[in-house]
Amino acid sequence: MIKNGTRLQSQVCDTQLIVVRSSDSLDDLRAGGVPMVPIGTDASGDATLDPAFSDGNVMGKRYVDETGAEVLVTKAGAGTLSVGATALNLKEAKPLPASD
């Protein structure tokens, strides 16, 4: 299982992230349809960006899945973040209460 604070990078684009809240589902975390690897690991040379997962991601934004897992993008890239074939959702900011 991937632990909180783990830093990962994509094998097919510039995406880098930090795991904020871990879950068993993150064992199949992907960017651009290809599994992510720890930062500093050499990317496999034959991996290519899957066109179905090429919508990209945004630096500084958090992405979540249905199980509560959460990741923070530290370097944006062209690959869509997903767990298996299910894309992660952009975490929405909580609205501030109205001040009267």
N, C-alpha and C positions, 0 to 999 in steps of 0.2 A: 504494500500500500504506500502511496506517495504521502509524505508527511507535510504538515504546515511549514511554510518557509522554503520549500524546495524550489529551486530556480530551474526552469526548463527553456529549451529553444527548439524552434522548428527545424526540420531537415530540408524544407523546400522553399522557405522564405525567411524574412528577417525577424519574424515574431520571437519575442522573449517574454516570459511571464514568471510570476511568483505565485505559488499556491497559498491562498489566504485561509481557506477552510477546506480541509481534506475530506474525501469520501472514497469509498471503494470504487465508485464509478470512474474516478480519475486515472485508474490503472490503464484505461484505454483512451487517454486524452490525446487528441490529434489537432494538428494545424494544417490546413490544406489537404486533409484526407490522409495524412501520413503521421504515424506516431511521433510524439515529441520526445526529446532526449535531454538529459542533464546538460547544463551549460558547460562548454569545454569539451564535450564529446564530439568526435568527428562525425559529420553527417554522411549517410550512405550516398555514394555517388550516383546510384541509379534511381533515386527517389525523384518523382515529379509531382508538381502541383495538380491536384484533381480539379478540373474546371467546375464541378458541382460545388466545391468548397473553396471558391476563390473570391468571396465577397470582402475579405479583409477583416481587420479588427482595428480598434482605436487605442492609442497609447493613453495610459492613465485611467482607463475605464475598467470596471469589474464585470466579469461574466460569470453567470451561475447556471446550474442545471437543476433538474427536478429534485434531486436528492439532497440539495443544500450545499453542494460543493461550490467553491468560489475561487476565482483566479483574478489576478491583477496584471494587466498588460504593461510591461516596462519598455517594450520596443515594438512598435507597430509593424505589421507585415501584410502580405497579400492573402494569406491563408485564413479561412474561416475556422474558428475554434469549435471543436466538437468532441463529444464522447461517443466513439463509434461513428454511427451515421446520423446521430442526433446533434444538431447545432446547439451551442450554448447561447443563452439569452443575455442581452445587455442588462445589467442591474440598474434599475431605475432609482433615482435619488428620492429620499423620503421628503414629502412636502413639509415646509416649515409651518408652524402654527401661525395663524394671523395674530398680529399684535394690534390691540385696540387701545 
